[in-house]
Amino acid sequence: MRKACFLLGVSLFASAPACSSDSGRVSAEKDDDFPLPLASGMAPLPPMGWNSWNKFQCNISEDFIKRTADAMVSTGMKDAGYQYINIDDCWSIESAARDANGALQPDPTRFPNGIKPIADYVHGLGLKMGIYGDRGSETCGHRAGSGGHEAQDAATFASWGIEYLKYDNCPDPGPNPGPTIQPEYQAMRDALDATDAPIVFSICAWSFYEWANHMGNLQRTTGDIKNEWPSIVANLKTNQNVAAYAGPNHWNDPDMLEVGNSDNGAGPVTDVENQSHFSLWAIASAPLIAGNNLFDPNMSAATKSILTNKEVIAINQDAMGLQGVRIWENGGQSLWGKPLNANGARAAVLFNEGDSAVDMTVKFADLGLAPGSATVRDLQGQADRGSFKDSYTVNVASHATATLKIVGNEPPRPKGSAFLSDQTPIYAANGLGPVERDTNNGATAAGDGTPIKIRGTAFDKGLGTAAPAAIIYRLGGKCSRFKAQVGVDDATNGQGSVRFQVLADDEVLFDSQTVNGQSAAAAVDVSLVGKRRLKLLVTNGDDGTANDRASWGDAKVECDP
Ligand code: GLA
């Protein structure tokens, strides 16, 4: 197994030993693989809309919901991409009783004409209608839950023209999450499918679950957000841990937006913080579900300009469908990034959690771009900042972000027989510190791994990851095979379990199913002919993340010269 040097030092990966090519130049090969087509399905992009809970809780009514839908149009929110008008808890009667036929009953004091006329009204505005339910016998607001009534309630929602169901987690008495949580969500999944109605399924189970990842179109990864800065930051960080799982039709949801819920910027969350909240939700490909008062003059000009900034929204609604990752964090400053669906394009957010303004630098290599010049556009200010070589530095105020679109050169595609550890990925999410090149994952620090070893066999080359991880390389349709020996690394002393998957252009080419620290290395040998993107995915194998060190021994592609 030979040691090879590679062209680009990229800190998407740890311990990247840069070396130069023969010519000393990196050629900017024209990329032939953009744009990727938009995925099909119920939620190919993170859903955008409005929900009544964060600001209004149970203070809702037919008139209020209709006027909010009107405001969605008149404020320009609809034009900016917001679609769903979602009624949260408290729309049904407080006794939790069902009618003589067992059907859910809208609260006559709030919704005297039921829900269907509101859905019709919302549809008349070119918007979509969403509602709320619960897997147990009661919602968190003590209205009837759908537990045991899934088929009937799904049919009711479909008959009203509902297009989005947020499905909550308030349990029947007993341990939570109890053994019934997964089947209870599955029962509503099946019931929605049986209606044939196009209903987005928003799983609100307050924590990430691997089983929920493809059951819902989005799933809450966090507890309830509060209109407080520490709560917003905490949800952002919790959600980041599971970035590898997100994608079209299965987004991670760090909870709905609090933008505009601070009394016109008077606090507790400032306009600057709300701008950061929005930019960070955007780059995280989080659903953008506003939760503020949309009426004039309650929605301030500052709030409106944050929520309707089409350039920031565009990084959220990008068809690549990747959740931006925190590429580095250093003393309260962090860089977040994700590739966009255009040649050499990356979104980047420089985030300053500190108490004073500071100069922050994004190195283009940190975003998986080739060395050299790139143009920088400030998406908050909607202004070009110019062309810069290798990096861009900007002063970022306390609790603020710089939200940037950076367009440079894609890294070269692999040539010939190439170890992936010598290539530059365009995306790397990892469960524990950075992905390591030619060692196992170690712990959180970069370069802290030890040699890769799977059941006693050592590998000089390979990738060290920890679940959950996702690494993406561009192939440009010029590669024919991917080979590797994969397994839980011997560093775990026989502990841990993970699942390895290899995808190309979203097609699953290899699936190890769950393997553990005792399993023999599995041989991967798959065709890449015609493929534009290679994605290496590691998930948890359902047992939590401890000891989930997943090593990709001798991970290698065979490509055109
Ligand atoms: C839970 C959810 C919230 C909201 C309330 C309603 O707490 O997480 O988002 O829907 O219930 O009661």
Boltz pocket constraint, residues with backbone or C-beta under 6 A from the ligand:
constraints:
  - pocket:
      binder: B
      contacts: [[A, 53], [A, 88], [A, 89], [A, 139], [A, 140], [A, 141], [A, 168], [A, 204], [A, 223], [A, 224]]
      max_distance: 6.0
